[in-house]
Amino acid sequence: MFEAVHTERTSAEPAAIWALWADPGRWSDWNEQVERVDLDGEELRLGAAARVKLKRGGTVKYEVIAIEVERLLIEEARFPGARVGHEHRLTPATRGCEIAHRLYVEGPLSGFWSLMLGRKRMRESVARFTERERQLTEPRGKPKPKRGARSRR
């Protein structure tokens, strides 16, 4: 088994992050590897199939195996001798929430498939997912002055 996990706090509300995950048409907004997603139906639901066209590497068919609105989304793809999954988890906090992404490869050929998919790339991806989601959803405050710049009053 192989897994890559990243967890990060955000000031964004769980509903804002969930809106990115629940709309497969927006997956490419936070996942730079995705070109487009075709969903079998109009909404993400348990058992739904999503065909994910990757920018490099063809198309992978995922199935939603767990879903709890504003809390959890897990989709898995079947490869010969392995399952490849993406677990998205939100934990509400006092201000905002905690975002967690877990990419995993399980099964008798998980070692082979994790090498083929790129262990380093998967570790880097989970961190970039949360970074991009924060950029897309956190409330924008006053812009910070640039280093060396002076503020006017």
DSSP file (Angstrom, degrees, kcal/mol; ACC not computed):
  #  RESIDUE AA STRUCTURE BP1 BP2  ACC     N-H-->O    O-->H-N    N-H-->O    O-->H-N    TCO  KAPPA ALPHA  PHI   PSI    X-CA   Y-CA   Z-CA
    1    1 A M              0   0    0      0, 0.0     2,-0.3     0, 0.0   105,-0.2   0.000 360.0 360.0 360.0 145.0    0.0    0.0    0.0
    2    2 A F  E     +A  105   0A   0    103,-2.2   103,-2.7     2,-0.0     2,-0.3  -0.989 360.0 176.1-132.5 143.1    1.1    3.6   -0.7
    3    3 A E  E     -A  104   0A   0     -2,-0.3     2,-0.4   101,-0.2   101,-0.2  -0.996  18.2-160.7-146.6 148.9   -0.5    6.8    0.5
    4    4 A A  E     -A  103   0A   0     99,-2.6    99,-2.6    -2,-0.3     2,-0.4  -0.999  21.8-176.6-125.0 124.8    0.2   10.5    0.2
    5    5 A V  E     +A  102   0A   0     -2,-0.4     2,-0.3    97,-0.2    97,-0.2  -0.956  12.1 175.1-128.8 140.5   -1.6   12.7    2.8
    6    6 A H  E     -A  101   0A   0     95,-2.2    95,-2.5    -2,-0.4     2,-0.4  -0.977   4.8-174.5-144.5 134.1   -1.7   16.5    3.3
    7    7 A T  E     +A  100   0A   0     -2,-0.3     2,-0.3    93,-0.2    93,-0.2  -0.977   9.8 168.8-127.9 140.1   -3.8   18.4    5.9
    8    8 A E  E     -A   99   0A   0     91,-2.5    91,-3.4    -2,-0.4     2,-0.2  -0.997  29.4-122.8-152.2 145.2   -4.1   22.1    6.2
    9    9 A R  E     -A   98   0A   0     -2,-0.3     2,-0.3    89,-0.2    89,-0.2  -0.601  29.8-177.8 -85.2 150.5   -6.3   24.7    8.0
   10   10 A T  E     -A   97   0A   0     87,-2.5    87,-1.9    -2,-0.2    85,-0.1  -0.982  35.5-136.1-143.6 154.2   -8.2   27.4    6.1
   11   11 A S  S    S+     0   0    0     -2,-0.3    85,-0.2    85,-0.2     2,-0.1   0.518  75.8 108.8 -85.4  -5.3  -10.4   30.3    7.0
   12   12 A A  S    S-     0   0    0     85,-0.1    -2,-0.2    83,-0.1   126,-0.1  -0.391  77.7-110.0 -69.4 148.3  -12.8   29.2    4.2
   13   13 A E    >>  -     0   0    0    124,-0.3     4,-1.5    83,-0.1     3,-1.0  -0.493  24.8-115.8 -75.2 148.4  -16.1   27.7    5.2
   14   14 A P  H 3> S+     0   0    0      0, 0.0     4,-3.1     0, 0.0     5,-0.2   0.861 115.0  60.3 -52.4 -37.6  -16.6   24.0    4.6
   15   15 A A  H 3> S+     0   0    0      1,-0.2     4,-1.9     2,-0.2     5,-0.1   0.852 102.2  52.5 -61.3 -34.1  -19.4   24.8    2.1
   16   16 A A  H <> S+     0   0    0     -3,-1.0     4,-0.9     2,-0.2    -1,-0.2   0.918 113.2  42.2 -69.2 -43.1  -17.0   26.8   -0.1
   17   17 A I  H >X S+     0   0    0     -4,-1.5     4,-1.6     1,-0.2     3,-0.9   0.927 112.7  54.7 -67.2 -44.5  -14.5   24.0   -0.3
   18   18 A W  H 3X S+     0   0    0     -4,-3.1     4,-3.3     1,-0.3     5,-0.2   0.873  99.4  61.6 -57.8 -38.0  -17.3   21.5   -0.8
   19   19 A A  H 3X S+     0   0    0     -4,-1.9     4,-0.6     1,-0.2    -1,-0.3   0.851 104.5  49.0 -58.4 -34.6  -18.6   23.5   -3.7
   20   20 A L  H << S+     0   0    0     -3,-0.9     3,-0.3    -4,-0.9     6,-0.3   0.898 116.4  41.5 -69.3 -41.2  -15.3   22.8   -5.5
   21   21 A W  H  < S+     0   0    0     -4,-1.6    -2,-0.2     1,-0.2    -1,-0.2   0.871 110.6  55.0 -75.3 -37.6  -15.4   19.1   -4.8
   22   22 A A  H  < S+     0   0    0     -4,-3.3    22,-0.5     1,-0.2    -1,-0.2   0.593  99.3  66.7 -76.9 -10.6  -19.1   18.5   -5.5
   23   23 A D    ><  -     0   0    0     -4,-0.6     3,-3.2    -3,-0.3     4,-0.3  -0.845  63.6-168.8-113.0  94.1  -18.9   20.0   -9.0
   24   24 A P  G >  S+     0   0    0      0, 0.0     3,-1.3     0, 0.0     4,-0.4   0.773  85.8  69.2 -54.5 -26.0  -16.7   17.8  -11.2
   25   25 A G  G 3  S+     0   0    0      1,-0.2     3,-0.2     2,-0.1    -5,-0.1   0.684 101.8  47.0 -63.2 -16.6  -16.7   20.6  -13.8
   26   26 A R  G X> S+     0   0    0     -3,-3.2     3,-1.8    -6,-0.3     4,-0.7   0.378  79.8  99.0-105.3   2.0  -14.5   22.5  -11.3
   27   27 A W  H X> S+     0   0    0     -3,-1.3     4,-1.9    -4,-0.3     3,-0.8   0.857  79.7  58.1 -59.4 -33.4  -12.1   19.8  -10.5
   28   28 A S  H 34 S+     0   0    0     -4,-0.4    -1,-0.3     1,-0.2    -2,-0.1   0.689  93.6  69.5 -70.4 -15.3   -9.6   21.3  -12.9
   29   29 A D  H <4 S+     0   0    0     -3,-1.8    -1,-0.2     1,-0.2    -2,-0.2   0.863 117.2  20.0 -67.1 -35.3   -9.7   24.5  -10.9
   30   30 A W  H << S+     0   0    0     -3,-0.8     2,-0.6    -4,-0.7   102,-0.2   0.547 122.0  60.2-112.1 -11.1   -7.9   22.9   -8.0
   31   31 A N    ><  -     0   0    0     -4,-1.9     3,-1.7    -5,-0.2    -1,-0.2  -0.912  61.3-167.2-121.7 103.5   -6.2   19.9   -9.6
   32   32 A E  T 3  S+     0   0    0     -2,-0.6    -1,-0.1     1,-0.3    -4,-0.1   0.606  84.1  64.8 -67.6 -11.1   -3.8   21.0  -12.4
   33   33 A Q  T 3  S+     0   0    0     21,-0.1    22,-2.8    22,-0.1     2,-0.4   0.652  85.0  89.1 -83.8 -15.7   -3.6   17.4  -13.7
   34   34 A V  E <   +B   54   0A   0     -3,-1.7    20,-0.2    20,-0.2     3,-0.1  -0.702  45.5 178.0 -90.5 128.9   -7.3   17.3  -14.7
   35   35 A E  E     -     0   0A   0     18,-3.1     2,-0.3    -2,-0.4    19,-0.2   0.863  69.9 -27.4 -88.8 -47.6   -8.3   18.5  -18.2
   36   36 A R  E     -B   53   0A   0     17,-1.5    17,-2.8    -9,-0.1     2,-0.4  -0.983  52.2-138.3-162.7 162.9  -12.0   17.7  -17.9
   37   37 A V  E     -B   52   0A   0     -2,-0.3     2,-0.6    15,-0.2    15,-0.2  -0.997   6.5-160.7-131.1 132.0  -14.5   15.4  -16.1
   38   38 A D  E     -B   51   0A   0     13,-2.4    13,-3.0    -2,-0.4     2,-0.4  -0.964  14.9-160.4-111.9 119.7  -17.5   13.7  -17.5
   39   39 A L  E     -B   50   0A   0     -2,-0.6     2,-1.7    11,-0.2    11,-0.2  -0.793  21.9-126.5-102.3 140.1  -20.0   12.6  -14.9
   40   40 A D  S    S+     0   0    0      9,-2.4     2,-0.3    -2,-0.4     9,-0.3  -0.600  87.9   1.8 -83.7  81.3  -22.7   10.0  -15.5
   41   41 A G  S    S-     0   0    0     -2,-1.7    -2,-0.2     1,-0.1     3,-0.1  -0.794  95.6 -76.3 130.9-175.0  -25.6   12.1  -14.4
   42   42 A E  S    S+     0   0    0     -2,-0.3     2,-0.3     1,-0.1    -1,-0.1   0.636 103.1  39.0 -98.1 -15.5  -26.2   15.6  -13.1
   43   43 A E  S    S-     0   0    0     -3,-0.1     2,-0.5   -20,-0.1    -1,-0.1  -0.962  81.5-106.2-138.3 154.9  -24.9   15.3   -9.6
   44   44 A L        +     0   0    0    -22,-0.5     2,-0.3    -2,-0.3    -3,-0.0  -0.659  55.9 150.8 -75.9 124.0  -22.2   13.7   -7.6
   45   45 A R    >   -     0   0    0     -2,-0.5     3,-2.3    21,-0.0    19,-0.3  -0.939  53.8 -65.8-149.1 166.6  -23.7   10.8   -5.6
   46   46 A L  T 3  S+     0   0    0     -2,-0.3    19,-0.2     1,-0.3     3,-0.1  -0.360 123.0  16.1 -56.9 129.3  -22.8    7.5   -4.2
   47   47 A G  T 3  S+     0   0    0     17,-2.8    -1,-0.3     1,-0.3    18,-0.1   0.319  89.9 144.9  87.4  -8.0  -22.0    5.1   -7.0
   48   48 A A    <   -     0   0    0     -3,-2.3    16,-2.6    16,-0.1     2,-0.5  -0.331  43.1-137.0 -63.9 144.6  -21.6    7.9   -9.6
   49   49 A A  E     - C   0  63A   0     -9,-0.3    -9,-2.4    14,-0.2     2,-0.5  -0.886  17.7-169.9-105.1 134.4  -19.0    7.3  -12.3
   50   50 A A  E     -BC  39  62A   0     12,-2.8    12,-3.1    -2,-0.5     2,-0.7  -0.989  12.5-151.5-125.0 124.5  -16.7   10.1  -13.3
   51   51 A R  E     -BC  38  61A   0    -13,-3.0   -13,-2.4    -2,-0.5     2,-0.7  -0.863  17.2-159.4 -95.5 114.9  -14.4    9.8  -16.4
   52   52 A V  E     -BC  37  60A   0      8,-3.2     8,-2.4    -2,-0.7     2,-0.7  -0.856   5.4-154.7-103.4 115.3  -11.4   12.0  -15.7
   53   53 A K  E     -BC  36  59A   0    -17,-2.8   -18,-3.1    -2,-0.7   -17,-1.5  -0.802  17.1-151.4 -88.2 116.8   -9.4   13.1  -18.7
   54   54 A L  E     -B   34   0A   0      4,-3.1     4,-0.4    -2,-0.7     3,-0.3  -0.607  19.3-129.2 -89.7 150.1   -5.9   13.9  -17.5
   55   55 A K  S    S+     0   0    0    -22,-2.8     2,-0.4     1,-0.3    -1,-0.1   0.863 104.4  23.5 -64.5 -34.6   -3.7   16.4  -19.2
   56   56 A R  S    S+     0   0    0    -23,-0.4    -1,-0.3     1,-0.1   -21,-0.0  -0.957 123.2  31.1-131.0 113.4   -1.0   13.7  -19.4
   57   57 A G  S    S-     0   0    0     -2,-0.4     2,-0.1    -3,-0.3    -2,-0.1   0.624  95.2 -99.5 122.9  12.9   -1.9   10.1  -19.2
   58   58 A G        -     0   0    0     -4,-0.4    -4,-3.1    -3,-0.1     2,-0.4  -0.447  62.3 -35.9  86.0-153.2   -5.3    9.4  -20.8
   59   59 A T  E     -C   53   0A   0     -6,-0.2     2,-0.4    -2,-0.1    -6,-0.2  -0.934  45.9-164.6-120.5 137.3   -8.7    8.9  -19.1
   60   60 A V  E     -C   52   0A   0     -8,-2.4    -8,-3.2    -2,-0.4     2,-0.6  -0.976  15.0-139.1-122.6 134.3   -9.4    7.2  -15.8
   61   61 A K  E     -C   51   0A   0     -2,-0.4    17,-0.5   -10,-0.2     2,-0.3  -0.842  24.0-172.6 -96.3 118.8  -12.8    6.1  -14.6
   62   62 A Y  E     -C   50   0A   0    -12,-3.1   -12,-2.8    -2,-0.6     2,-0.4  -0.787  11.2-152.2-106.6 151.3  -13.5    6.8  -11.0
   63   63 A E  E     -CD  49  76A   0     13,-2.6    13,-2.4    -2,-0.3     2,-0.6  -0.986  22.3-121.8-121.7 135.5  -16.5    5.7   -8.9
   64   64 A V  E     + D   0  75A   0    -16,-2.6   -17,-2.8    -2,-0.4    11,-0.3  -0.659  35.3 171.4 -74.7 116.9  -17.7    7.6   -5.9
   65   65 A I  E     +     0   0A   0      9,-2.4     2,-0.3    -2,-0.6    10,-0.2   0.567  64.7  19.6-106.5 -11.6  -17.5    5.1   -3.0
   66   66 A A  E     + D   0  74A   0      8,-1.4     8,-2.5   -21,-0.1     2,-0.3  -0.957  61.8 171.1-155.8 139.5  -18.3    7.5   -0.1
   67   67 A I  E     + D   0  73A   0     -2,-0.3     2,-0.4     6,-0.2     6,-0.2  -0.940   9.3 168.9-153.3 128.8  -19.9   10.9    0.2
   68   68 A E  E >>  - D   0  72A   0      4,-2.8     3,-2.5    -2,-0.3     4,-2.4  -0.943  46.6-109.6-136.2 113.2  -21.1   13.0    3.1
   69   69 A V  T 34 S-     0   0    0     -2,-0.4   -54,-0.1     1,-0.3     4,-0.1  -0.128  97.6  -2.4 -50.9 130.8  -22.0   16.5    2.1
   70   70 A E  T 34 S+     0   0    0      1,-0.1    -1,-0.3   -56,-0.1   -52,-0.1   0.637 135.0  58.0  61.0  19.2  -19.5   19.1    3.4
   71   71 A R  T <4 S+     0   0    0     -3,-2.5    19,-3.1     1,-0.3     2,-0.3   0.573 103.1  10.6-135.3 -50.3  -17.5   16.3    5.1
   72   72 A L  E  <  +DE  68  89A   0     -4,-2.4    -4,-2.8    17,-0.2     2,-0.3  -0.998  40.6 172.9-151.1 137.4  -16.2   13.5    2.9
   73   73 A L  E     +DE  67  88A   0     15,-2.3    15,-3.2    -2,-0.3     2,-0.4  -0.953   9.9 177.1-143.1 125.0  -15.8   12.5   -0.7
   74   74 A I  E     +DE  66  87A   0     -8,-2.5    -9,-2.4    -2,-0.3    -8,-1.4  -0.994   1.0 179.0-129.6 128.1  -13.9    9.4   -1.8
   75   75 A E  E     -DE  64  86A   0     11,-1.8    11,-2.5    -2,-0.4     2,-0.3  -0.972   7.9-165.5-125.3 145.9  -13.6    8.2   -5.4
   76   76 A E  E     -DE  63  85A   0    -13,-2.4   -13,-2.6    -2,-0.4     2,-0.4  -0.948  10.1-157.5-131.7 149.4  -11.7    5.1   -6.5
   77   77 A A  E     - E   0  84A   0      7,-3.1     7,-2.8    -2,-0.3     2,-0.5  -0.933  20.3-130.6-119.2 147.8  -10.4    3.7   -9.8
   78   78 A R  E     + E   0  83A   0    -17,-0.5     5,-0.2    -2,-0.4   -17,-0.2  -0.878  26.3 176.8-102.2 126.9   -9.7    0.1  -10.5
   79   79 A F  E >   - E   0  82A   0      3,-3.0     3,-2.3    -2,-0.5     2,-0.3  -0.838  51.2 -75.2-116.7 158.9   -6.4   -0.8  -12.0
   80   80 A P  T 3  S-     0   0    0      0, 0.0    33,-0.1     0, 0.0     3,-0.1  -0.405 120.6  -3.2 -56.5 115.4   -5.2   -4.4  -12.7
   81   81 A G  T 3  S+     0   0    0     -2,-0.3    28,-2.9     1,-0.1     2,-0.3   0.567 129.2  61.1  79.6  10.1   -4.2   -5.7   -9.2
   82   82 A A  E <   -E   79   0A   0     -3,-2.3    -3,-3.0    26,-0.2     2,-0.4  -0.996  64.3-135.8-160.7 159.9   -4.9   -2.4   -7.4
   83   83 A R  E     -EF  78 106A   0     23,-3.0    23,-2.6    -2,-0.3     2,-0.5  -0.981  18.7-158.6-117.5 134.6   -7.4    0.3   -6.4
   84   84 A V  E     +EF  77 105A   0     -7,-2.8    -7,-3.1    -2,-0.4     2,-0.3  -0.965  21.3 178.3-114.8 125.0   -6.3    4.0   -6.7
   85   85 A G  E     -EF  76 104A   0     19,-2.7    19,-2.3    -2,-0.5     2,-0.4  -0.865  28.7-152.1-131.8 161.8   -8.3    6.4   -4.6
   86   86 A H  E     -EF  75 103A   0    -11,-2.5   -11,-1.8    -2,-0.3     2,-0.5  -0.967  15.0-166.2-131.7 114.4   -8.7   10.0   -3.6
   87   87 A E  E     -EF  74 102A   0     15,-3.2    15,-2.3    -2,-0.4     2,-0.5  -0.897   2.4-170.5-103.2 125.7  -10.1   10.8   -0.2
   88   88 A H  E     -EF  73 101A   0    -15,-3.2   -15,-2.3    -2,-0.5     2,-0.4  -0.961  10.4-178.6-113.4 130.4  -11.2   14.4    0.4
   89   89 A R  E     -EF  72 100A   0     11,-2.7    11,-2.5    -2,-0.5     2,-0.4  -0.996  13.9-165.0-137.3 136.8  -12.1   15.3    4.0
   90   90 A L  E     - F   0  99A   0    -19,-3.1     9,-0.2    -2,-0.4    -2,-0.0  -0.971   1.8-171.2-118.3 133.2  -13.3   18.5    5.7
   91   91 A T  E     - F   0  98A   0      7,-2.1     7,-2.4    -2,-0.4   -20,-0.1  -0.965  25.5-128.4-122.6 112.9  -13.3   19.0    9.5
   92   92 A P  E     - F   0  97A   0      0, 0.0     5,-0.3     0, 0.0     2,-0.2  -0.259  29.8-173.5 -59.7 145.3  -15.1   22.1   10.6
   93   93 A A        -     0   0    0      3,-2.2     3,-0.3     1,-0.1     5,-0.0  -0.775  43.2 -88.9-130.3 175.5  -13.2   24.4   13.0
   94   94 A T  S    S+     0   0    0      1,-0.3     2,-0.5    -2,-0.2    -1,-0.1   0.927 123.2  19.5 -53.9 -48.6  -14.0   27.5   15.0
   95   95 A R  S    S-     0   0    0    -85,-0.1     2,-0.3    -3,-0.0    -1,-0.3  -0.947 136.3 -33.8-124.4 109.1  -13.1   29.7   12.0
   96   96 A G  S    S-     0   0    0     -2,-0.5    -3,-2.2    -3,-0.3     2,-0.3  -0.646  83.1 -88.9  86.6-137.4  -13.1   27.8    8.7
   97   97 A C  E     -AF  10  92A   0    -87,-1.9   -87,-2.5    -2,-0.3     2,-0.5  -0.959  24.7 -97.5-163.3 175.4  -12.1   24.2    8.5
   98   98 A E  E     -AF   9  91A   0     -7,-2.4    -7,-2.1    -2,-0.3     2,-0.4  -0.946  32.8-153.5-108.3 130.7   -9.3   21.7    8.1
   99   99 A I  E     -AF   8  90A   0    -91,-3.4   -91,-2.5    -2,-0.5     2,-0.4  -0.882  13.4-176.1-104.1 132.9   -8.9   20.3    4.6
  100  100 A A  E     -AF   7  89A   0    -11,-2.5   -11,-2.7    -2,-0.4     2,-0.4  -0.997   7.1-172.9-131.1 135.8   -7.3   16.8    4.1
  101  101 A H  E     -AF   6  88A   0    -95,-2.5   -95,-2.2    -2,-0.4     2,-0.4  -0.982   2.6-175.9-122.7 138.3   -6.5   15.0    0.9
  102  102 A R  E     -AF   5  87A   0    -15,-2.3   -15,-3.2    -2,-0.4     2,-0.5  -0.957   6.0-169.1-136.5 116.4   -5.3   11.4    0.8
  103  103 A L  E     +AF   4  86A   0    -99,-2.6   -99,-2.6    -2,-0.4     2,-0.3  -0.891  21.3 177.5 -99.2 133.6   -4.2    9.7   -2.4
  104  104 A Y  E     -AF   3  85A   0    -19,-2.3   -19,-2.7    -2,-0.5     2,-0.4  -0.972  28.3-159.6-141.5 154.6   -3.8    6.0   -2.0
  105  105 A V  E     +AF   2  84A   0   -103,-2.7  -103,-2.2    -2,-0.3     2,-0.3  -0.987  23.6 175.3-131.3 120.1   -2.9    2.8   -3.9
  106  106 A E  E     + F   0  83A   0    -23,-2.6   -23,-3.0    -2,-0.4     3,-0.2  -0.930  28.3  62.9-128.1 149.5   -4.0   -0.5   -2.4
  107  107 A G  S >  S-     0   0    0     -2,-0.3     3,-2.0   -25,-0.2     4,-0.3  -0.575  92.4 -58.3 126.6 173.3   -3.9   -4.1   -3.6
  108  108 A P  T 3  S+     0   0    0      0, 0.0     3,-0.3     0, 0.0   -26,-0.2   0.784 135.0  40.5 -60.8 -28.7   -1.4   -6.8   -4.5
  109  109 A L  T 3> S+     0   0    0    -28,-2.9     4,-2.5     1,-0.2     5,-0.2   0.061  78.7 116.1-105.6  25.1    0.2   -4.6   -7.3
  110  110 A S  H <> S+     0   0    0     -3,-2.0     4,-2.7   -29,-0.3     5,-0.2   0.862  73.2  55.8 -62.5 -36.0    0.1   -1.3   -5.3
  111  111 A G  H  > S+     0   0    0     -3,-0.3     4,-1.6    -4,-0.3    -1,-0.2   0.934 110.4  44.6 -61.4 -45.9    3.9   -1.1   -5.3
  112  112 A F  H  > S+     0   0    0      1,-0.2     4,-2.3     2,-0.2    -2,-0.2   0.954 116.3  45.2 -61.7 -51.5    4.0   -1.3   -9.1
  113  113 A W  H  X S+     0   0    0     -4,-2.5     4,-2.6     1,-0.2     5,-0.2   0.858 109.5  54.3 -66.8 -35.4    1.1    1.2   -9.7
  114  114 A S  H  X S+     0   0    0     -4,-2.7     4,-1.2    -5,-0.2    -1,-0.2   0.875 110.9  47.2 -66.5 -33.9    2.4    3.7   -7.1
  115  115 A L  H  < S+     0   0    0     -4,-1.6    -2,-0.2    -5,-0.2    -1,-0.2   0.917 113.0  48.6 -68.7 -42.5    5.7    3.8   -8.9
  116  116 A M  H  < S+     0   0    0     -4,-2.3    -2,-0.2     1,-0.2    -1,-0.2   0.885 114.2  45.5 -63.9 -38.9    4.0    4.1  -12.3
  117  117 A L  H  < S-     0   0    0     -4,-2.6    -1,-0.2    -5,-0.2    -2,-0.2   0.735 121.5-107.5 -77.9 -22.6    1.8    7.0  -11.1
  118  118 A G     X  -     0   0    0     -4,-1.2     4,-2.4    -5,-0.2    -3,-0.2   0.789  21.3-149.3  95.4  95.8    4.7    8.7   -9.4
  119  119 A R  H  > S+     0   0    0      1,-0.2     4,-2.3     2,-0.2     5,-0.2   0.914 100.3  48.4 -60.5 -44.3    5.0    8.7   -5.6
  120  120 A K  H  > S+     0   0    0      1,-0.2     4,-2.4     2,-0.2    -1,-0.2   0.921 111.1  50.8 -62.9 -42.9    6.8   12.0   -5.5
  121  121 A R  H  > S+     0   0    0      1,-0.2     4,-2.4     2,-0.2    -1,-0.2   0.897 110.0  50.1 -62.5 -40.1    4.2   13.6   -7.8
  122  122 A M  H  X S+     0   0    0     -4,-2.4     4,-1.8     2,-0.2    -1,-0.2   0.906 110.3  49.9 -66.0 -40.6    1.3   12.3   -5.6
  123  123 A R  H  X S+     0   0    0     -4,-2.3     4,-0.9     1,-0.2    -2,-0.2   0.907 114.3  44.6 -63.0 -41.3    3.0   13.7   -2.5
  124  124 A E  H  X S+     0   0    0     -4,-2.4     4,-1.9     1,-0.2    -2,-0.2   0.871 109.1  58.2 -69.7 -36.5    3.4   17.1   -4.1
  125  125 A S  H  X S+     0   0    0     -4,-2.4     4,-2.6     1,-0.2    -2,-0.2   0.910  99.1  55.6 -62.6 -44.8   -0.1   17.0   -5.5
  126  126 A V  H  X S+     0   0    0     -4,-1.8     4,-1.4     1,-0.2    -1,-0.2   0.867 110.2  47.1 -61.0 -34.7   -1.9   16.7   -2.2
  127  127 A A  H  X S+     0   0    0     -4,-0.9     4,-2.0     1,-0.2    -1,-0.2   0.899 111.9  49.9 -70.5 -40.3   -0.2   19.8   -0.9
  128  128 A R  H  X S+     0   0    0     -4,-1.9     4,-2.6     1,-0.2     5,-0.2   0.853 104.3  60.1 -67.7 -33.3   -1.0   21.7   -4.1
  129  129 A F  H  X S+     0   0    0     -4,-2.6     4,-2.5     1,-0.2    -1,-0.2   0.963 109.5  41.1 -57.0 -52.2   -4.7   20.7   -3.9
  130  130 A T  H  X S+     0   0    0     -4,-1.4     4,-2.4     1,-0.2    -1,-0.2   0.883 113.4  53.9 -66.6 -37.4   -5.1   22.4   -0.6
  131  131 A E  H  X S+     0   0    0     -4,-2.0     4,-1.9     1,-0.2    -1,-0.2   0.939 112.6  43.3 -60.9 -46.5   -3.1   25.4   -1.6
  132  132 A R  H  X S+     0   0    0     -4,-2.6     4,-2.0  -102,-0.2    -2,-0.2   0.891 111.8  53.5 -68.1 -39.5   -5.2   26.0   -4.7
  133  133 A E  H  X S+     0   0    0     -4,-2.5     4,-1.4    -5,-0.2     5,-0.2   0.897 108.4  50.7 -62.2 -39.8   -8.5   25.4   -2.8
  134  134 A R  H  X S+     0   0    0     -4,-2.4     4,-2.6     1,-0.2     3,-0.4   0.931 109.3  51.0 -62.7 -44.5   -7.5   28.0   -0.2
  135  135 A Q  H  < S+     0   0    0     -4,-1.9    -2,-0.2     1,-0.2    -1,-0.2   0.875 113.6  45.3 -59.6 -37.9   -6.7   30.5   -3.0
  136  136 A L  H  < S+     0   0    0     -4,-2.0    -1,-0.2     1,-0.1    -2,-0.2   0.709 126.1  25.5 -79.2 -20.9  -10.1   29.9   -4.6
  137  137 A T  H  < S+     0   0    0     -4,-1.4  -124,-0.3    -3,-0.4    -2,-0.2   0.652  85.1 106.3-123.9 -19.5  -12.2   30.0   -1.4
  138  138 A E  S  < S-     0   0    0     -4,-2.6  -126,-0.1    -5,-0.2     2,-0.0  -0.403  77.4-104.0 -69.7 141.0  -10.7   32.1    1.4
  139  139 A P        -     0   0    0      0, 0.0     2,-0.5     0, 0.0    -1,-0.1  -0.351  36.6-123.9 -59.8 139.9  -12.3   35.4    2.1
  140  140 A R        -     0   0    0     -3,-0.1     2,-0.1     1,-0.0     0, 0.0  -0.774  32.4-177.7 -92.8 126.6  -10.2   38.2    0.7
  141  141 A G        -     0   0    0     -2,-0.5     3,-0.1     1,-0.3    -1,-0.0  -0.146  48.1 -42.4 -99.8-160.6   -9.1   40.9    3.1
  142  142 A K  S    S-     0   0    0      1,-0.1    -1,-0.3    -2,-0.1     2,-0.1  -0.451  70.7-105.5 -64.3 138.0   -7.1   44.0    2.6
  143  143 A P        -     0   0    0      0, 0.0    -1,-0.1     0, 0.0     3,-0.0  -0.431  35.5-118.4 -64.9 140.4   -4.1   43.4    0.3
  144  144 A K        -     0   0    0     -2,-0.1     3,-0.1     1,-0.1     2,-0.0  -0.571  31.8-105.4 -78.4 141.3   -0.9   43.3    2.2
  145  145 A P        -     0   0    0      0, 0.0     3,-0.1     0, 0.0    -1,-0.1  -0.371  40.0-105.5 -65.2 146.6    1.7   46.0    1.2
  146  146 A K    >   -     0   0    0      1,-0.1     3,-2.5     4,-0.1     2,-0.0  -0.349  48.6 -81.9 -68.2 153.4    4.6   44.7   -0.8
  147  147 A R  T 3  S+     0   0    0      1,-0.3    -1,-0.1    -3,-0.1     3,-0.1  -0.340 120.4  14.0 -56.5 130.3    7.9   44.4    1.0
  148  148 A G  T 3  S+     0   0    0      1,-0.3    -1,-0.3    -3,-0.1     2,-0.2   0.279 101.0 120.7  84.7 -10.8    9.5   47.8    1.0
  149  149 A A    <   -     0   0    0     -3,-2.5     2,-0.4     1,-0.0    -1,-0.3  -0.539  57.4-132.9 -83.8 152.3    6.3   49.6    0.1
  150  150 A R        -     0   0    0     -2,-0.2     2,-0.3    -3,-0.1    -4,-0.1  -0.835  13.0-127.9-106.7 144.5    4.8   52.2    2.3
  151  151 A S        -     0   0    0     -2,-0.4     2,-0.4    -6,-0.1     0, 0.0  -0.684  18.1-138.3 -88.0 142.4    1.2   52.4    3.3
  152  152 A R              0   0    0     -2,-0.3    -1,-0.0     1,-0.1     0, 0.0  -0.790 360.0 360.0 -97.1 144.7   -0.7   55.6    2.8
  153  153 A R              0   0    0     -2,-0.4    -1,-0.1     0, 0.0    -2,-0.0   0.362 360.0 360.0-112.2 360.0   -3.1   56.8    5.5
